[in-house]
Amino acid sequence: MPQRILLGDEAVALGAVHAGISTAYAYPGTPSTEILEYLLDHHERQGGPHAAWCANEKTAYEEALGTCFAGRRSIVCMKHVGLNVAADPFVNSALVSMHGGLVVAVADDPGMHSSQNEQDSRWYADFARVPCLEPATQQEAYDMTREAYDVSERFGVPVMLRLVTRLSHSRTNVIVGEPRGENELHKAPKADTWVLLPGNARRQWSSLVARQKDILAWSEASRWNLLNLRPGRRLGVITTGIARNYYRENARAMKDEPSHLHIGTYPIPEAQVRALAAHCDEILVLEDGYPYVERMMRGLLPQKLRIMGRMSGELPPTGELSPEIVRAALGLPALPVLDLDGMLLPNRPPQLCQGCPHGHSYSSLKEALEGMNATMVTADIGCYTLGALPPYSSIESCVCMGASIGMAKGAAEAGFENVVAVIGDGTFLHSGTASLADAAAADTPMTVLILDNQATAMTGVQDPLIASSRLQAIVLGLGVKPEHFIIVDAHPRKVHETAEVLKREILHRGLSVVIAVRECKQATRKHARIPEAVAS
Ligand code: SF4
């Protein structure tokens, strides 16, 4: 059998190609970005499925859904917080009886390596009443992705593939199978199930609820759930996803290896959980992310069986699991570690690249706000979020994609006088345009500073969907007054000039938009294919 060395993300991408997908859509977000990067590269080198970055996760999801309406298979990829953006089509698409398979690959980020929270996407799958598969290895990522399409077409619902950072971003050998061809292009015989008018939606919802027992039966019988009952053991262990690897690494050291259930599919295989529970006095639940299985196992009332995990304190309530944490929870002594006393390196906070245009824009903003009272600077998600740290210390918020403009509007309308929203070009297109329309309609006294670096830089310098000139046309089209719409060059020699422009516009008692244009240094390097040291 052929083998490839693949990241977890790449194993998902190749699994989707081999499952016969016709399209793939995504919005970049760590740790899921590499799935679509792989598919774009595959398309460029070998042809095959159409792959494209989209304006945001919602548009990506809807484009994938359209492929499934055409009878073909699609994958849509995003990070966990991206699913919040795509939640509307995700939850509703469970009701529309799709006939081409749809896999939603969502990469969670326990430990928040590059995210603003560590929400657990398994809750979303549960909420939408759709199946979820959770790989523990790169091989499973490949195999489960392929299988997820069959599950999706069997039950007529999207299927979630839940990944976590450590799996997405680690690499190993994967045995790959024979590729399958694309589905025939065809419409469903009864496309009226796609029209979620209340009459149809009620029928479709009842149908989805009725299918739950079959979905549960599929999960109960799945080969990805492994129950190993060992006679005479007080302790049982449940693992999910990559926690199985941490468990196995430590279980060998235990005198009496516990009974073990590994869960790889959801809904939770209840019968197997009950079989384990009937066999033990206490169960330790090891899962990366929220205590999802643990909470499902706990009722409101006290029970005889002792359940241990994040909720009861045997594991930390937040953050990633690790072999060391699992070892301690299993009651094993800590392994000796290298004594680094006196060798610890000083902390190195992340910084903008040398010569980054955002740095010049922040220098201008700082100068403009000097001496002003009642200031507030809201900001957004991108490299420019680093403007919260010294030496700039210029921004005061970062909540979710596109939030800066709406929050600035609220703060200005609450009485703050000198309010600025800082947002990147990609984030503005992702989810800032609607809030700018609100601000333009109200002519809110605030300034929106769009940092147009012509790239989605933070996630690996993806090209922008639209050129600067079209971005500028959108701003004017949303109703911003031309006399308060200014384009500046984020060049180091223009810092003072830009500060004067910003000062004037911040003092204007209505809405103004300033776009600071200059290409990201890494994008320049990428396009010119020149070494990093030269570009900076
Ligand atoms: S990648 Fe680009 S935008 Fe991000 S810090 Fe570096 S130069 Fe600035």
Residues whose N, C-alpha, C, O or C-beta is under 5 A from the ligand:
A	BS01	SF4	L352 C353 C356 P357 C383 N453 A457 C520 K521 Q522
